[in-house]
Amino acid sequence: MKSILKLTLSLLAFTVFFIVGCESTETIETSEKKEVAGDHGSDETEILKINKSSSIVEWIGRKVTGEHNGTVDVKSGELFLKDGKVTGGKFVIDLNTIKVLDLTDPEYNAKLTGHLKSDDFFSVDSHPEAKFEITSVFEKADATGNTHKVSGNLTIKGITKNITFPAVIKVNGQSVSTSSDFNIDRTEWDIRFRSGKFFENLGDNMINDDFNIKFKIIAE
């Protein structure tokens, strides 16, 4: 009976781990770099500057044995507004500001932060910035509350890919807030460290190719 109970509890624990560990957020697909559409220099277009102190980019990286999460700062950017609608925009991420939030031990925190900045991951010394420039935006509501679909060129480590993701965009006079939550495949930007696509027999050392990006951008 004890053996059966232990087996049942083990199966229950595995089931809970599986349900919690599997993210509902989908990994978005990438395509080749696209041209930026629209005439953002016209008199009818308003240029709203990104409010850096109110904007935030969060990340989550997962591996077989757990996950890490943190933030990175928006360095600069702007959104283009015409007839009360967002028509384009761009912003720059300062990768030197990568922070790890889940590790409270200063030594381990500094070690992981340094590793993320190294050539195993973002190569911050040679590529200190990531950039995103909108190529198209259109209204498309979904069941989760998103209001738009946004496409844009995302540049990391000097590699540019076009991505499309759902977003919530709210325009209130001269203020715009936009937020989104999605996964991207890091290997598309040549971040291959401990990737199961490129290395065999990693076991518990494997790091998921997908990592989560969640952002809120305020422009005024």
Secondary structure in CASP SS format (residue, H / E / C, confidence):
PFRMAT SS
TARGET T0000
AUTHOR 0000-0000-0000
METHOD secondary structure of the structure
MODEL  1
M C 1.00
K H 1.00
S H 1.00
I H 1.00
L H 1.00
K H 1.00
L H 1.00
T H 1.00
L H 1.00
S H 1.00
L H 1.00
L H 1.00
A H 1.00
F H 1.00
T H 1.00
V H 1.00
F H 1.00
F H 1.00
I H 1.00
V H 1.00
G H 1.00
C C 1.00
E C 1.00
S C 1.00
T C 1.00
E C 1.00
T E 1.00
I C 1.00
E C 1.00
T E 1.00
S E 1.00
E C 1.00
K C 1.00
K C 1.00
E C 1.00
V C 1.00
A C 1.00
G C 1.00
D C 1.00
H C 1.00
G C 1.00
S C 1.00
D C 1.00
E C 1.00
T C 1.00
E E 1.00
I E 1.00
L E 1.00
K E 1.00
I E 1.00
N C 1.00
K C 1.00
S C 1.00
S C 1.00
S C 1.00
I E 1.00
V E 1.00
E E 1.00
W E 1.00
I E 1.00
G E 1.00
R E 1.00
K E 1.00
V C 1.00
T C 1.00
G E 1.00
E E 1.00
H E 1.00
N E 1.00
G E 1.00
T E 1.00
V E 1.00
D E 1.00
V E 1.00
K E 1.00
S E 1.00
G E 1.00
E E 1.00
L E 1.00
F E 1.00
L E 1.00
K E 1.00
D C 1.00
G C 1.00
K E 1.00
V E 1.00
T E 1.00
G E 1.00
G E 1.00
K E 1.00
F E 1.00
V E 1.00
I E 1.00
D E 1.00
L E 1.00
N E 1.00
T E 1.00
I E 1.00
K E 1.00
V E 1.00
L C 1.00
D C 1.00
L C 1.00
T C 1.00
D C 1.00
P H 1.00
E H 1.00
Y H 1.00
N H 1.00
A H 1.00
K H 1.00
L H 1.00
T H 1.00
G H 1.00
H H 1.00
L H 1.00
K H 1.00
S C 1.00
D C 1.00
D C 1.00
F C 1.00
F C 1.00
S C 1.00
V C 1.00
D C 1.00
S C 1.00
H C 1.00
P C 1.00
E E 1.00
A E 1.00
K E 1.00
F E 1.00
E E 1.00
I E 1.00
T E 1.00
S E 1.00
V E 1.00
F E 1.00
E E 1.00
K C 1.00
A C 1.00
D C 1.00
A C 1.00
T C 1.00
G C 1.00
N C 1.00
T C 1.00
H E 1.00
K E 1.00
V E 1.00
S E 1.00
G E 1.00
N E 1.00
L E 1.00
T E 1.00
I E 1.00
K C 1.00
G C 1.00
I E 1.00
T E 1.00
K E 1.00
N E 1.00
I E 1.00
T E 1.00
F E 1.00
P E 1.00
A E 1.00
V E 1.00
I E 1.00
K E 1.00
V E 1.00
N E 1.00
G C 1.00
Q C 1.00
S E 1.00
V E 1.00
S E 1.00
T E 1.00
S E 1.00
S E 1.00
D E 1.00
F E 1.00
N E 1.00
I E 1.00
D E 1.00
R H 1.00
T H 1.00
E H 1.00
W H 1.00
D C 1.00
I C 1.00
R C 1.00
F C 1.00
R C 1.00
S C 1.00
G C 1.00
K C 1.00
F C 1.00
F C 1.00
E C 1.00
N C 1.00
L C 1.00
G H 1.00
D H 1.00
N H 1.00
M C 1.00
I E 1.00
N E 1.00
D E 1.00
D E 1.00
F E 1.00
N E 1.00
I E 1.00
K E 1.00
F E 1.00
K E 1.00
I E 1.00
I E 1.00
A E 1.00
E C 1.00
END
